[in-house]
């Protein structure tokens, strides 16, 4: 794990040094992009840098909103970040990897994702990250029934992975 985080940090530094003061569009493999998205999800990002992710692009901006870097997401996969909650949530549709904070920090949950044909895509125990979110990569252009439980309370929502879909899900209350 330390090796992976180190590799992501090196990639991050190379990206920043390559861009200088001007914005750039970085072309990377799907795995490189996913590794960087994961890096921003689990790491306290340098102060003054914002990392946001919509349905197609991860964008890094400075504190003035100037684009430092943007990276296309994989064409066949969709990033979805879910912050299940019990009491407190916030409105969100485009996920801020460097700013969104969910209520349930490092909580053990069971996540099930089933596609519209009834095929189970994910059925596993997961833990929310320090930011209270669970990150998923799902096939694009589909709808999924997502169920999350802590063993007592449960929430379910049908979520989509289209170009106009949310990447930040803060509407799944455990009841």
C-alpha atoms as an extended CHARMM CRD file, in Angstrom:
* protein
*
       175  EXT
         1         1  UNK       CA              0.0000000000        0.0000000000        0.0000000000  PROA      1               0.0000000000
         2         2  UNK       CA              2.8290000000        2.4050000000        0.8800000000  PROA      2               0.0000000000
         3         3  UNK       CA              4.4340000000        1.6280000000       -2.4660000000  PROA      3               0.0000000000
         4         4  UNK       CA              1.1860000000        2.4510000000       -4.2900000000  PROA      4               0.0000000000
         5         5  UNK       CA              0.7240000000        5.7330000000       -2.4110000000  PROA      5               0.0000000000
         6         6  UNK       CA              4.3510000000        6.6110000000       -3.1300000000  PROA      6               0.0000000000
         7         7  UNK       CA              3.8750000000        5.8590000000       -6.8140000000  PROA      7               0.0000000000
         8         8  UNK       CA              0.7740000000        8.0390000000       -6.9110000000  PROA      8               0.0000000000
         9         9  UNK       CA              2.6160000000       10.8640000000       -5.1550000000  PROA      9               0.0000000000
        10        10  UNK       CA              5.4390000000       10.6940000000       -7.7070000000  PROA      10              0.0000000000
        11        11  UNK       CA              2.8710000000       10.7470000000      -10.5290000000  PROA      11              0.0000000000
        12        12  UNK       CA              1.1880000000       13.7340000000       -8.8980000000  PROA      12              0.0000000000
        13        13  UNK       CA              4.4620000000       15.6450000000       -8.6080000000  PROA      13              0.0000000000
        14        14  UNK       CA              5.3750000000       14.8630000000      -12.2110000000  PROA      14              0.0000000000
        15        15  UNK       CA              1.9820000000       16.1430000000      -13.3410000000  PROA      15              0.0000000000
        16        16  UNK       CA              2.3220000000       19.3760000000      -11.4050000000  PROA      16              0.0000000000
        17        17  UNK       CA              5.8720000000       20.0160000000      -12.5490000000  PROA      17              0.0000000000
        18        18  UNK       CA              4.9200000000       19.2820000000      -16.1460000000  PROA      18              0.0000000000
        19        19  UNK       CA              2.1300000000       21.8230000000      -16.1180000000  PROA      19              0.0000000000
        20        20  UNK       CA              4.0230000000       24.7840000000      -14.7350000000  PROA      20              0.0000000000
        21        21  UNK       CA              1.7930000000       27.8270000000      -14.4420000000  PROA      21              0.0000000000
        22        22  UNK       CA             -0.3740000000       27.0790000000      -17.4400000000  PROA      22              0.0000000000
        23        23  UNK       CA             -3.3050000000       24.7130000000      -17.5640000000  PROA      23              0.0000000000
        24        24  UNK       CA             -2.9530000000       21.5060000000      -19.4840000000  PROA      24              0.0000000000
        25        25  UNK       CA             -4.9090000000       18.4680000000      -20.5360000000  PROA      25              0.0000000000
        26        26  UNK       CA             -3.1130000000       15.3010000000      -19.4880000000  PROA      26              0.0000000000
        27        27  UNK       CA             -3.5290000000       12.0670000000      -21.3850000000  PROA      27              0.0000000000
        28        28  UNK       CA             -3.1540000000        9.0300000000      -19.1540000000  PROA      28              0.0000000000
        29        29  UNK       CA             -4.1510000000        5.3930000000      -19.1040000000  PROA      29              0.0000000000
        30        30  UNK       CA             -7.3650000000        4.4010000000      -17.3470000000  PROA      30              0.0000000000
        31        31  UNK       CA             -5.3900000000        2.8480000000      -14.4810000000  PROA      31              0.0000000000
        32        32  UNK       CA             -3.2480000000        5.9910000000      -14.0410000000  PROA      32              0.0000000000
        33        33  UNK       CA             -6.3600000000        8.1560000000      -13.8750000000  PROA      33              0.0000000000
        34        34  UNK       CA             -8.0370000000        5.8020000000      -11.3980000000  PROA      34              0.0000000000
        35        35  UNK       CA             -4.8840000000        5.7660000000       -9.2500000000  PROA      35              0.0000000000
        36        36  UNK       CA             -4.8080000000        9.5760000000       -9.1890000000  PROA      36              0.0000000000
        37        37  UNK       CA             -8.5070000000        9.7950000000       -8.3450000000  PROA      37              0.0000000000
        38        38  UNK       CA             -7.8970000000        7.3530000000       -5.4950000000  PROA      38              0.0000000000
        39        39  UNK       CA             -4.8810000000        9.3870000000       -4.3740000000  PROA      39              0.0000000000
        40        40  UNK       CA             -6.9810000000       12.5560000000       -4.1190000000  PROA      40              0.0000000000
        41        41  UNK       CA             -9.7360000000       10.6350000000       -2.3080000000  PROA      41              0.0000000000
        42        42  UNK       CA             -7.4750000000        9.2790000000        0.4400000000  PROA      42              0.0000000000
        43        43  UNK       CA             -4.9030000000       12.0610000000        0.8000000000  PROA      43              0.0000000000
        44        44  UNK       CA             -5.0610000000       15.5240000000        2.2740000000  PROA      44              0.0000000000
        45        45  UNK       CA             -4.4890000000       17.5220000000       -0.8860000000  PROA      45              0.0000000000
        46        46  UNK       CA             -2.0340000000       20.4010000000       -0.8380000000  PROA      46              0.0000000000
        47        47  UNK       CA             -3.7220000000       23.5410000000        0.4780000000  PROA      47              0.0000000000
        48        48  UNK       CA             -4.9290000000       25.7680000000       -2.3200000000  PROA      48              0.0000000000
        49        49  UNK       CA             -5.5260000000       22.9190000000       -4.7750000000  PROA      49              0.0000000000
        50        50  UNK       CA             -9.0450000000       21.6820000000       -5.4530000000  PROA      50              0.0000000000
        51        51  UNK       CA             -9.7300000000       18.3520000000       -7.1450000000  PROA      51              0.0000000000
        52        52  UNK       CA            -13.2040000000       17.9080000000       -8.6570000000  PROA      52              0.0000000000
        53        53  UNK       CA            -14.5730000000       15.0630000000      -10.7100000000  PROA      53              0.0000000000
        54        54  UNK       CA            -17.5830000000       15.1480000000      -12.9990000000  PROA      54              0.0000000000
        55        55  UNK       CA            -18.8450000000       12.4150000000      -15.3030000000  PROA      55              0.0000000000
        56        56  UNK       CA            -16.0250000000       12.8610000000      -17.8210000000  PROA      56              0.0000000000
        57        57  UNK       CA            -13.0800000000       14.7590000000      -16.3110000000  PROA      57              0.0000000000
        58        58  UNK       CA            -11.0550000000       15.1530000000      -13.1270000000  PROA      58              0.0000000000
        59        59  UNK       CA            -10.0000000000       18.7890000000      -12.8060000000  PROA      59              0.0000000000
        60        60  UNK       CA             -7.4040000000       20.3680000000      -10.5340000000  PROA      60              0.0000000000
        61        61  UNK       CA             -7.8120000000       24.0750000000       -9.8650000000  PROA      61              0.0000000000
        62        62  UNK       CA             -5.9660000000       26.6010000000       -7.7380000000  PROA      62              0.0000000000
        63        63  UNK       CA             -7.6620000000       28.6430000000       -5.0110000000  PROA      63              0.0000000000
        64        64  UNK       CA             -8.6600000000       31.2740000000       -7.6030000000  PROA      64              0.0000000000
        65        65  UNK       CA            -10.3980000000       28.6590000000       -9.7450000000  PROA      65              0.0000000000
        66        66  UNK       CA             -7.7380000000       28.5650000000      -12.4660000000  PROA      66              0.0000000000
        67        67  UNK       CA             -7.3980000000       25.1280000000      -14.0530000000  PROA      67              0.0000000000
        68        68  UNK       CA             -4.0230000000       23.5660000000      -13.3040000000  PROA      68              0.0000000000
        69        69  UNK       CA             -4.6750000000       20.1730000000      -14.8460000000  PROA      69              0.0000000000
        70        70  UNK       CA             -7.5460000000       18.1530000000      -16.2840000000  PROA      70              0.0000000000
        71        71  UNK       CA             -7.6500000000       14.4610000000      -17.0630000000  PROA      71              0.0000000000
        72        72  UNK       CA            -10.2430000000       12.5170000000      -19.0330000000  PROA      72              0.0000000000
        73        73  UNK       CA            -11.8430000000        9.6550000000      -17.1350000000  PROA      73              0.0000000000
        74        74  UNK       CA            -11.9640000000        6.1620000000      -18.6600000000  PROA      74              0.0000000000
        75        75  UNK       CA            -14.4520000000        5.9770000000      -21.5450000000  PROA      75              0.0000000000
        76        76  UNK       CA            -16.0970000000        2.7890000000      -20.3030000000  PROA      76              0.0000000000
        77        77  UNK       CA            -16.1420000000        3.4620000000      -16.5510000000  PROA      77              0.0000000000
        78        78  UNK       CA            -17.9610000000        6.0000000000      -14.3900000000  PROA      78              0.0000000000
        79        79  UNK       CA            -16.7400000000        7.3270000000      -11.0360000000  PROA      79              0.0000000000
        80        80  UNK       CA            -19.3540000000        7.4290000000       -8.2910000000  PROA      80              0.0000000000
        81        81  UNK       CA            -18.6450000000        8.6270000000       -4.7560000000  PROA      81              0.0000000000
        82        82  UNK       CA            -21.3070000000        7.8620000000       -2.1570000000  PROA      82              0.0000000000
        83        83  UNK       CA            -21.5540000000        9.3480000000        1.3490000000  PROA      83              0.0000000000
        84        84  UNK       CA            -24.1650000000        7.3070000000        3.1920000000  PROA      84              0.0000000000
        85        85  UNK       CA            -25.4270000000        9.1150000000        6.2840000000  PROA      85              0.0000000000
        86        86  UNK       CA            -27.6120000000        8.7510000000        9.3560000000  PROA      86              0.0000000000
        87        87  UNK       CA            -28.2820000000       12.3940000000       10.3350000000  PROA      87              0.0000000000
        88        88  UNK       CA            -26.1020000000       14.9270000000        8.5010000000  PROA      88              0.0000000000
        89        89  UNK       CA            -25.4710000000       15.4090000000        4.7890000000  PROA      89              0.0000000000
        90        90  UNK       CA            -24.8100000000       18.1780000000        2.2740000000  PROA      90              0.0000000000
        91        91  UNK       CA            -26.1630000000       18.8750000000       -1.2190000000  PROA      91              0.0000000000
        92        92  UNK       CA            -23.7590000000       17.7310000000       -3.9130000000  PROA      92              0.0000000000
        93        93  UNK       CA            -23.8270000000       16.6030000000       -7.5290000000  PROA      93              0.0000000000
        94        94  UNK       CA            -20.1960000000       16.9720000000       -8.6970000000  PROA      94              0.0000000000
        95        95  UNK       CA            -17.7990000000       15.3810000000       -6.2210000000  PROA      95              0.0000000000
        96        96  UNK       CA            -14.9680000000       17.4050000000       -4.7380000000  PROA      96              0.0000000000
        97        97  UNK       CA            -12.2060000000       14.9100000000       -4.0340000000  PROA      97              0.0000000000
        98        98  UNK       CA            -10.4770000000       17.5590000000       -1.9380000000  PROA      98              0.0000000000
        99        99  UNK       CA            -13.4460000000       19.0960000000       -0.1730000000  PROA      99              0.0000000000
       100       100  UNK       CA            -16.5310000000       16.9260000000        0.3060000000  PROA      100             0.0000000000
       101       101  UNK       CA            -16.9080000000       15.4860000000        3.8020000000  PROA      101             0.0000000000
       102       102  UNK       CA            -19.4510000000       12.8340000000        4.6880000000  PROA      102             0.0000000000
       103       103  UNK       CA            -20.8070000000       12.0000000000        8.1310000000  PROA      103             0.0000000000
       104       104  UNK       CA            -19.7590000000        8.3560000000        8.4790000000  PROA      104             0.0000000000
       105       105  UNK       CA            -15.9580000000        8.3210000000        8.7300000000  PROA      105             0.0000000000
       106       106  UNK       CA            -14.1800000000        4.9650000000        8.4530000000  PROA      106             0.0000000000
       107       107  UNK       CA            -17.4310000000        3.0410000000        9.0080000000  PROA      107             0.0000000000
       108       108  UNK       CA            -17.8120000000       -0.6090000000        8.0100000000  PROA      108             0.0000000000
       109       109  UNK       CA            -20.6940000000       -1.1130000000        5.5630000000  PROA      109             0.0000000000
       110       110  UNK       CA            -21.9090000000       -3.7180000000        3.1130000000  PROA      110             0.0000000000
       111       111  UNK       CA            -22.4130000000       -2.4750000000       -0.4540000000  PROA      111             0.0000000000
       112       112  UNK       CA            -24.4330000000       -4.2500000000       -3.1310000000  PROA      112             0.0000000000
       113       113  UNK       CA            -24.7090000000       -2.9470000000       -6.6920000000  PROA      113             0.0000000000
       114       114  UNK       CA            -27.0660000000       -4.6850000000       -9.1400000000  PROA      114             0.0000000000
       115       115  UNK       CA            -27.5120000000       -3.6790000000      -12.7910000000  PROA      115             0.0000000000
       116       116  UNK       CA            -30.8650000000       -3.3240000000      -14.5740000000  PROA      116             0.0000000000
       117       117  UNK       CA            -30.6700000000       -6.9420000000      -15.7900000000  PROA      117             0.0000000000
       118       118  UNK       CA            -30.3390000000       -8.2550000000      -12.2370000000  PROA      118             0.0000000000
       119       119  UNK       CA            -26.6090000000       -9.0140000000      -12.4380000000  PROA      119             0.0000000000
       120       120  UNK       CA            -24.7240000000       -8.3090000000       -9.2190000000  PROA      120             0.0000000000
       121       121  UNK       CA            -21.7540000000       -6.0490000000       -9.9710000000  PROA      121             0.0000000000
       122       122  UNK       CA            -20.5640000000       -5.5150000000       -6.3770000000  PROA      122             0.0000000000
       123       123  UNK       CA            -21.4570000000       -7.4360000000       -3.2270000000  PROA      123             0.0000000000
       124       124  UNK       CA            -18.8310000000       -6.7670000000       -0.5830000000  PROA      124             0.0000000000
       125       125  UNK       CA            -17.9280000000       -5.2630000000        2.7510000000  PROA      125             0.0000000000
       126       126  UNK       CA            -16.3420000000       -1.8280000000        2.4070000000  PROA      126             0.0000000000
       127       127  UNK       CA            -15.2400000000        0.9520000000        4.7070000000  PROA      127             0.0000000000
       128       128  UNK       CA            -15.9330000000        4.6190000000        4.1740000000  PROA      128             0.0000000000
       129       129  UNK       CA            -12.7740000000        6.6790000000        3.8640000000  PROA      129             0.0000000000
       130       130  UNK       CA            -11.6730000000        9.5540000000        6.1180000000  PROA      130             0.0000000000
       131       131  UNK       CA            -13.8900000000       11.7980000000        4.0000000000  PROA      131             0.0000000000
       132       132  UNK       CA            -16.9450000000        9.6200000000        4.7470000000  PROA      132             0.0000000000
       133       133  UNK       CA            -17.3350000000        8.4460000000        1.1400000000  PROA      133             0.0000000000
       134       134  UNK       CA            -17.1520000000        5.1210000000       -0.6650000000  PROA      134             0.0000000000
       135       135  UNK       CA            -15.7380000000        5.3830000000       -4.1910000000  PROA      135             0.0000000000
       136       136  UNK       CA            -16.9900000000        3.0640000000       -6.9300000000  PROA      136             0.0000000000
       137       137  UNK       CA            -16.0740000000        2.6400000000      -10.5920000000  PROA      137             0.0000000000
       138       138  UNK       CA            -19.0730000000        1.3100000000      -12.5140000000  PROA      138             0.0000000000
       139       139  UNK       CA            -19.7960000000        0.6500000000      -16.1940000000  PROA      139             0.0000000000
       140       140  UNK       CA            -20.9950000000        3.7580000000      -18.0490000000  PROA      140             0.0000000000
       141       141  UNK       CA            -24.4420000000        4.4320000000      -19.4640000000  PROA      141             0.0000000000
       142       142  UNK       CA            -26.4080000000        2.1770000000      -17.1510000000  PROA      142             0.0000000000
       143       143  UNK       CA            -28.6570000000        2.2700000000      -14.1090000000  PROA      143             0.0000000000
       144       144  UNK       CA            -27.8480000000        0.4040000000      -10.9100000000  PROA      144             0.0000000000
       145       145  UNK       CA            -29.7020000000       -0.4370000000       -7.7310000000  PROA      145             0.0000000000
       146       146  UNK       CA            -27.2570000000        0.4310000000       -4.9410000000  PROA      146             0.0000000000
       147       147  UNK       CA            -27.9610000000       -0.9220000000       -1.4610000000  PROA      147             0.0000000000
       148       148  UNK       CA            -25.8420000000       -0.0320000000        1.5740000000  PROA      148             0.0000000000
       149       149  UNK       CA            -26.2650000000       -1.4540000000        5.0680000000  PROA      149             0.0000000000
       150       150  UNK       CA            -24.4290000000       -1.2850000000        8.3730000000  PROA      150             0.0000000000
       151       151  UNK       CA            -26.0480000000       -4.5640000000        9.4290000000  PROA      151             0.0000000000
       152       152  UNK       CA            -28.9900000000       -2.8340000000       11.1240000000  PROA      152             0.0000000000
       153       153  UNK       CA            -29.8750000000        0.2130000000        9.0360000000  PROA      153             0.0000000000
       154       154  UNK       CA            -30.1700000000        0.2060000000        5.2450000000  PROA      154             0.0000000000
       155       155  UNK       CA            -30.5230000000        2.5540000000        2.2980000000  PROA      155             0.0000000000
       156       156  UNK       CA            -31.2470000000        1.8980000000       -1.3720000000  PROA      156             0.0000000000
       157       157  UNK       CA            -31.2300000000        4.1620000000       -4.4050000000  PROA      157             0.0000000000
       158       158  UNK       CA            -31.2190000000        3.6620000000       -8.1640000000  PROA      158             0.0000000000
       159       159  UNK       CA            -28.2050000000        5.5110000000       -9.5450000000  PROA      159             0.0000000000
       160       160  UNK       CA            -27.1970000000        6.1250000000      -13.1410000000  PROA      160             0.0000000000
       161       161  UNK       CA            -23.8530000000        6.4580000000      -14.8980000000  PROA      161             0.0000000000
       162       162  UNK       CA            -24.7350000000        8.6610000000      -17.8690000000  PROA      162             0.0000000000
       163       163  UNK       CA            -22.9150000000       11.8300000000      -18.9680000000  PROA      163             0.0000000000
       164       164  UNK       CA            -25.3990000000       13.9920000000      -17.0330000000  PROA      164             0.0000000000
       165       165  UNK       CA            -25.3510000000       11.8110000000      -13.8910000000  PROA      165             0.0000000000
       166       166  UNK       CA            -24.1350000000       12.9030000000      -10.4720000000  PROA      166             0.0000000000
       167       167  UNK       CA            -20.6980000000       11.8000000000       -9.2870000000  PROA      167             0.0000000000
       168       168  UNK       CA            -21.4330000000       12.8420000000       -5.6900000000  PROA      168             0.0000000000
       169       169  UNK       CA            -24.2240000000       10.9500000000       -3.9430000000  PROA      169             0.0000000000
       170       170  UNK       CA            -25.2400000000       12.4340000000       -0.5870000000  PROA      170             0.0000000000
       171       171  UNK       CA            -28.8860000000       11.3410000000       -0.5980000000  PROA      171             0.0000000000
       172       172  UNK       CA            -28.5740000000        7.8010000000        0.7910000000  PROA      172             0.0000000000
       173       173  UNK       CA            -29.7750000000        7.9140000000        4.3990000000  PROA      173             0.0000000000
       174       174  UNK       CA            -29.4070000000        4.7690000000        6.4890000000  PROA      174             0.0000000000
       175       175  UNK       CA            -32.7870000000        4.1530000000        8.1790000000  PROA      175             0.0000000000
